[in-house]
Every structure is written in C-alpha cells, then in structure tokens.
Amino acid sequence: MIDPNDIPISLIEQVAMMEGILIASATGGSPDNYVYQYLRREFIADPSIKDLLPQFVRSYRSLDAFWPYIKHEAPSYAERRQIISAAFTPLVDQLEGRNMAPGDKVASDALETFDVDGVHAVWSKAIARRNTDPEGAITVARTLLETVTKRILDECGETYSEKDDLPKLYASVAKVLSLAPSQHTEEPIRAILGGAMNLVNGIGTLRNRMSDSHGRGGKLPVRPSPRHASLAVNTAGAIATFLVETYHEKLQMR
C-alpha cells in the first residue's frame, strides 16, 4: 500500500523521487517498487510528460523488470547513475522551464481550454520534442494544425475528407472563420492572413522536403535541427491559438 502523504505534491519532486528509486534499484536495490509503479502509471497517463519519460520507464513496469536492463547496460554503480540521470534530463529540463519559449504558455492556455485531451495533448508532444527530436517535433506541429482545423470544422458542422491535406483543411477553416484573405478588403489584414496561410503551407511540406533525398545526386538528406523544429512548433502554436481564439470569439457573438 502507498501512503499518499509519502508522494510529493509537485510534479518535479515526483520525477526526482522516481529517479532516486531507479538509482537505488540499480545500485543495491530498492524497496519502493509500489511507489515506482504508482508514479509510472501517473506519468504515462499525463500527455504533457509521457513522451519525455526515459524509454526504460515506459518499457519496464516494475523494478524487477528494470534490473536486468540496467545490469546489462553498465557494470559499475557510477555508470548506472549516469545513465539514469542522463535519461531524466530532458524531462527535468522541461519541468524547470529550460526548454520553454515565450509563447508556449499562451498557446498552452488557449489549447487546453479548447480540447485538453486532444489538441492540448498534441501541443504538449510538439514542445516536448522540439529540442530532442526535431523531425518528430515538425511532424507533430503539422499534426497539431490538422487536429485543430478538423476539430473546428467538426464543431461548425462542416465536412471534409480524411484525404484532405493541411493546406486544404486550413483553407476550409479560414473560410468558415472569415480568415481567408479574399474575405477582407483592408490590405494589411489581407497580407497578414495571406502570410498565415503561407506559413501553414510551409509547415505542411517542411518535414517531407527536409528529409527527402531524391534528386540530390547521392547526397545525404538534409535533417532539421532544433532551430527548424522551434520555428515549426512555435509557428504552429501561434496559428493554432489564433484559430481557437477566433472560433471562441465567434461563439460568443452568436
């Protein structure tokens, strides 16, 4: 049995507790298997941190299952501590805000109120992968916009095909929300809305273009860096927030 009073309230302290339990297990043994299993269930159920959990936490449900893995990975206690600590670093950095961009909270708040289990979960994955998995982050950035556009179209009773690509989905949503450049006469507004559409088109094709090696004369494919991922994720977050806020504003005007 687990005493709830033994579990820290803050998420970062809970993560530190799990890291400590795993280090103890890898360097002599730990009696806290139930606590580990409890924390693991809680973390895996949290979409904002699930993807940043060390792979061995996602793979091994108990300390008994974890032991053969870490024993094989390194013979010494010092090496095992280093492996475990390094694996937790991306998650700890995220919780401490080291990987956060200025606009992350604004987008998080807007998307959480819109759809915490769907849209916000995708956004959390995007920012989690921004520095550690650029290609994955760009893919999820595109998925974020696809998810937001489809959700708004659903809410507005508009139809679309599952084969529709991101530019087509965005064009449909822009029309529904009166965000298409052709629906405005003021040139500055038309330019801004046209720029947003161009950004969406760019996100829709960025990953394929940067990883496509065809026609390069045998050269290695171009791989996106964290700065490319940050650009894609931050842009997707800003546009998704703009769509959600516009949708909410239209609801209030009804």
N, C-alpha and C positions, 0 to 999 in steps of 0.2 A: 504494500500500500504506500501511496505517496501523500505526504502531508503538504497541502497547498502552501502552507507558510514557509516551506523549505524552498519553494520556487521563487526566484526574484520576480518583481513586477515588470521591470523594464526589459525590453527585447534584447538589448545589447548585453545585459547581465545574464540573461538566459543563454545566449550564444556563448558567452565566456564560460558559463557553467558546463555546457556540453563539451567545449574544447578541453576543459580541465578533466572531465570524466574520461574522455578518449585518451588523453595523455597519460592519465593514471592507469587506464586499462593497458596501454602499450608499454608501460614501464613498471610492471609489477602486479597489476591487477586492480580492479575497481569493484566495489560492492554496489555501485549505483546503476545497475542495469535497468531497473524500472524507471528511474529518473531519465536515463538516456532515451528509453523507448517513448516515454511521455513527451519529452521535448522534441524528439524526431517527428512524432505524429503532428504536433502543433506546428512545427516549422514547415513540413511538407504541405500542410493544409493552407499555408499562408502564401498566396501567389506573389507577394512582393519580395519574398526572400527565397522561395523554393529553388529557383534556378541558380542561386548563388551558394547554395549549400555544397560542401565538398562532395565529390562523387561517391566517396566511400560511405558518407552518411546516407545518401539516397539509396545506396546499394545494400547496406547491411543493417538489418532491423534490430540486431542485438549486439552486445559487446562480445558474446561468444562467437558470433559470425564475423565480427570485425577483427578479432585477434589473429586468425590465420593470415589475413591480408597484410596487416602491419608487420607481423613477424617475418613474412616473406620479403617485404619491401626494404627493410633495413635491419641489420643485426644489433646495432647499438641503441641504447636509450636516447642518446643525444640526437641521432639521426631521425629516430621516430618522432621526437618532439618537434624537430624542424619540419618534417613532412606534414604533420598535423597542423602546426601553426601557419605554415605557408598556405595550406588548403583553406584555412578560415580567413585569410587576409582580405580577399575580395569582399566577403560578406561583412566583415568588421568595418572595412573602409566605407562601404555603402551606408551602414548604420550610423557611422560617425559623420557622414555627410561629405566625405572627401571627394566622392565622385559625382556630387550633385552640381547641376548647372543652375544659374539664376532663375530660369523659367520653370524648373522642374516642379516646384510646389504649386505654382499657379495652374499648370496643366493637371497635376495630380488631383487638386481640389475639384476642378471642373469635371474631370473624367470620372472621379469617384462618385459624385452626385448623380452623374448620368447613368452609370452602369458599373457598380463595383465589381461584380463577378465576371463581367465580360470585357468591356472596354478598358476599365482600370487595370484589370489583370494583365492585359496585353501591354499596356503602357509600362507597367512595373517590369515586365520582362525586357522591354526595349531599353530602359535606363539601366537595368542590371547588367546587360550585355555590352553596353556602349564601349567600355574600355577593355573588357576581357575577350570579347568575341565580336569584332567589328562586322564580319559578314552576317552573323546571326542577328546582330542589332539592326542592320539595314533591312533584313528580311522582315523582322518584327515591326519595324517602323512602317513598312508598307502594309503589313497585316493590320496595324492599328488603324490606319486610314480606311482600309477596306471594311473593318469591323464597324467603325463609326458611321461611315456612309450607309452601309447596309442597315444598321440599326435605325438611323434616322428615316431612311426610305420605308422601312417596316412600320415605324411609328406613324408616318404620314400616309400610309396605305398605298404607297407607290410600288409598282412591280419592277423587277429586274431579273436578269438571268444569272445563274451561278457562273456562267462563262464570261460575264462582263468583266473587263479588266478595270484596274483602278481609275485611269483617266475617264472611262465611260461612267463609272459609278459616281465619281466626283462631279462630272458634268450634270448628271441627273439630280444630285443633291443640291448643287449650286442653283439650278433652275427652280427647284421646289422652295428653297430658302431665299430666293431673289438675290442670289450672289453671282449670277452669270454676268459677265461684262456687258453683254448685249441688252441687259435689263436696266442699264443705267445710262444717263446722258452726261454726267459730270466726268470730265476726262481724268482727274486724279483718282476718282473711285474706280473707274474702268481700268486704269493702269494697275492699281493695287490688286483688284480682283483677277485681272489677267495674269499678274505676276504670281498670285497664289495658285492659279491653275497650272502655270508652267512649272512651279515647284512640285506640285503633285505629280505631274507627268514625269519629272526628273526622278523622283523617289520611286515611281513605278518601274523605271528602267535601270536605275543605278546599279543594283546588285548584278543583274544579268550582264550589263556592259563591262563592269569591272572584273568579272570572273570569266568572261568569255575569251578563250584563247584562239578561236577560229580566225584565220586570216592574219595571224601575227608572225608568220614565217618561222614557226617553231619557237618563238619566244615564250617565256613563262607568262602565265596570265597575270594581269595586274590585280593585286589584292588590296582591298580597302584597309586603311589604317584607322586607329581610334578617332582621329580628327574627321575623317569622312563619315564614320558612324555617328559622331556627335552632331555633325551637320544634318544628317538624315533624320536622326531621332529628335533633335531639337526642333527642326522644321516640321516634322510630322506632329509633334506635340503641340506646337503653336497653331497649326492649321486645324487639328482635331479640336482644340479648345475653342477656336473661333467658330467652328461649325456647331459645337454643342451650345455655346453661349447664344448664337444666333437662333438656334432651334428653341431654346428656353424662352428667349425674348418673344418669339412668335407665339408660343403657347400662352404667354401672359397677355398678349394683345387680343386673344380670341374672346 
